[in-house]
Amino acid sequence: MIQATLGAIFGKSYMERRLDLITNNLANVNTAGFKGSRAYLIYKSQKGEGVIPLLIDSYIDFSKGPLIETKNPLDLAIEGEGFFVVMTEEGARYTRAGNFRLDAEKKLVTQDGYPVVGQNGHIYLDGSDIRVESDGSVFVDGRFVDRLRIVDFEKRTNLRHAGRSLFVNSDPSNREKIIDKIEVRQGYLEGSNVNLIRELVEMISVLRAYETYSKVEQVQSERKSRLLDTLRF
């Protein structure tokens, strides 16, 4: 009885976590550069009980989203591996969302105003003709300005969501890795990699499973109550 009750409670928690992630994925189906997340169980072998679920964790799906042509010269997409580097108050963050803009100082920034990092620091684009080559080199009115800093990591599993399509490296030992061949597309954005139909189908499955676990928990609770009533008399 206790085992069944604990299993139902754990199962509900797992479904709640999955539902939270699905809801967030759906909310960002149209967010440039967004990467969806998935929940999974960590199992442990226990003597006499076989393999049992121990913890609930999640991972980020870093598969590529579709390239969308915008013709905006400040929209940039990485076609291949890597992340743009941006600087926040908390330090470096990484993103695949290249929907950049210029601030009042003509500095290239994210939609939230975080500076985009080049090989020489902040990138200033004071001119009319902005051109970005496939290797990330930036030119303004034919003059070379800087080259975008685009990096990757040996262990992407150490990257965590930091809001607004940004990622933070949670392990200092997981250092940035320079990419040998960079492919940047100017006038394009990478869309979200969330598949709307898949998420909706999974949501229905999760809700049904949650309902089943809830019924199991309710049945076990009623059995426990009847047993206690019997013992009282």
HUWOFEN-V692832 format. One record per residue. RES is the residue in one letter. SS is DSSP state (alpha for helix, beta for strand, coil for the rest). PSI is psi in radians with two decimals (NA if undefined). Layout:
BEGIN
((RES | SS | PSI) (RES | SS | PSI))
END
This chain:
BEGIN
((M | coil | -0.83) (I | alpha | -0.73) (Q | alpha | -0.75) (A | alpha | -0.69) (T | alpha | -0.79) (L | alpha | -0.67) (G | alpha | -0.70) (A | alpha | -0.73) (I | alpha | -0.77) (F | alpha | -0.73) (G | alpha | -0.71) (K | alpha | -0.72) (S | alpha | -0.71) (Y | alpha | -0.75) (M | alpha | -0.62) (E | alpha | -0.73) (R | alpha | -0.76) (R | alpha | -0.73) (L | alpha | -0.68) (D | alpha | -0.78) (L | alpha | -0.71) (I | alpha | -0.77) (T | alpha | -0.75) (N | alpha | -0.69) (N | alpha | -0.81) (L | alpha | -0.63) (A | alpha | -0.33) (N | coil | 0.41) (V | coil | -0.42) (N | coil | 0.28) (T | coil | 2.15) (A | coil | 2.31) (G | coil | 0.09) (F | coil | 2.50) (K | coil | 2.18) (G | coil | 2.82) (S | beta | 2.70) (R | beta | 2.53) (A | beta | 2.65) (Y | beta | 2.86) (L | beta | 2.49) (I | beta | 2.14) (Y | beta | 2.76) (K | beta | 2.39) (S | beta | 2.22) (Q | beta | 2.24) (K | coil | 2.24) (G | coil | -0.23) (E | coil | 0.04) (G | beta | -2.55) (V | beta | 2.21) (I | beta | 2.60) (P | beta | 2.39) (L | beta | -0.81) (L | beta | 2.77) (I | beta | 2.21) (D | beta | -3.13) (S | beta | 2.82) (Y | beta | 2.77) (I | beta | 2.30) (D | coil | 1.88) (F | coil | 0.29) (S | coil | 2.68) (K | coil | 2.54) (G | coil | 2.99) (P | coil | 2.59) (L | beta | 2.26) (I | beta | 2.15) (E | beta | 2.26) (T | coil | -0.37) (K | coil | 0.12) (N | coil | 2.12) (P | coil | -0.31) (L | coil | -0.05) (D | beta | 2.18) (L | beta | 2.47) (A | beta | 2.47) (I | beta | 2.07) (E | coil | 1.56) (G | coil | -2.65) (E | coil | 2.82) (G | coil | 2.99) (F | beta | 2.52) (F | beta | 2.55) (V | beta | 2.25) (V | beta | 2.73) (M | beta | 2.18) (T | beta | 3.11) (E | coil | -0.45) (E | coil | 0.00) (G | beta | -2.91) (A | beta | 2.43) (R | beta | 2.86) (Y | beta | 2.50) (T | beta | 2.72) (R | coil | -0.06) (A | coil | 1.90) (G | coil | 0.44) (N | beta | 1.31) (F | coil | 2.98) (R | beta | 3.04) (L | beta | 2.40) (D | coil | -2.98) (A | coil | -0.38) (E | coil | 0.17) (K | coil | 0.49) (K | beta | 2.40) (L | beta | 2.13) (V | beta | 2.91) (T | coil | 3.07) (Q | coil | -0.43) (D | coil | 0.08) (G | coil | 0.17) (Y | coil | 2.28) (P | beta | 2.40) (V | beta | 2.34) (V | beta | 2.34) (G | beta | -3.10) (Q | coil | -0.44) (N | coil | 0.28) (G | beta | -2.49) (H | beta | 2.63) (I | coil | 2.10) (Y | beta | 2.27) (L | coil | 1.39) (D | coil | 1.58) (G | coil | -3.11) (S | coil | -0.54) (D | coil | 1.79) (I | beta | 2.17) (R | beta | 2.31) (V | beta | 2.11) (E | coil | 2.92) (S | coil | -0.42) (D | coil | 0.10) (G | coil | 0.03) (S | beta | 2.34) (V | beta | 2.27) (F | beta | 2.48) (V | beta | 2.10) (D | coil | 0.71) (G | coil | -0.04) (R | beta | 2.25) (F | beta | 2.28) (V | beta | -0.93) (D | beta | 3.13) (R | beta | 2.30) (L | beta | 2.43) (R | coil | 1.93) (I | beta | 2.17) (V | beta | 2.94) (D | beta | -3.07) (F | beta | 2.59) (E | coil | -0.69) (K | coil | 1.67) (R | alpha | -0.30) (T | alpha | -0.30) (N | alpha | -0.05) (L | beta | 2.44) (R | beta | 2.64) (H | beta | 2.38) (A | coil | 0.35) (G | coil | 2.58) (R | coil | 0.78) (S | coil | 0.36) (L | beta | 2.65) (F | beta | 2.61) (V | beta | 2.48) (N | beta | 1.98) (S | coil | -0.12) (D | coil | 1.92) (P | coil | -0.47) (S | coil | -0.25) (N | coil | 1.48) (R | coil | 2.78) (E | beta | 2.53) (K | beta | 2.16) (I | beta | 2.39) (I | coil | 2.30) (D | coil | -0.81) (K | coil | 1.96) (I | coil | 2.40) (E | coil | 1.81) (V | beta | 2.36) (R | beta | 2.02) (Q | beta | 2.46) (G | coil | 0.26) (Y | beta | 2.73) (L | beta | 2.58) (E | beta | 2.15) (G | coil | 3.06) (S | coil | 2.54) (N | coil | 0.19) (V | coil | 2.22) (N | coil | 1.96) (L | alpha | -0.83) (I | alpha | -0.76) (R | alpha | -0.76) (E | alpha | -0.72) (L | alpha | -0.72) (V | alpha | -0.74) (E | alpha | -0.62) (M | alpha | -0.76) (I | alpha | -0.76) (S | alpha | -0.74) (V | alpha | -0.75) (L | alpha | -0.69) (R | alpha | -0.76) (A | alpha | -0.70) (Y | alpha | -0.73) (E | alpha | -0.70) (T | alpha | -0.82) (Y | alpha | -0.65) (S | alpha | -0.69) (K | alpha | -0.72) (V | alpha | -0.77) (E | alpha | -0.71) (Q | alpha | -0.77) (V | alpha | -0.77) (Q | alpha | -0.62) (S | alpha | -0.71) (E | alpha | -0.68) (R | alpha | -0.70) (K | alpha | -0.73) (S | alpha | -0.74) (R | alpha | -0.67) (L | alpha | -0.75) (L | alpha | -0.66) (D | alpha | -0.69) (T | alpha | -0.75) (L | alpha | -0.53) (R | alpha | -0.55) (F | coil | NA))
END
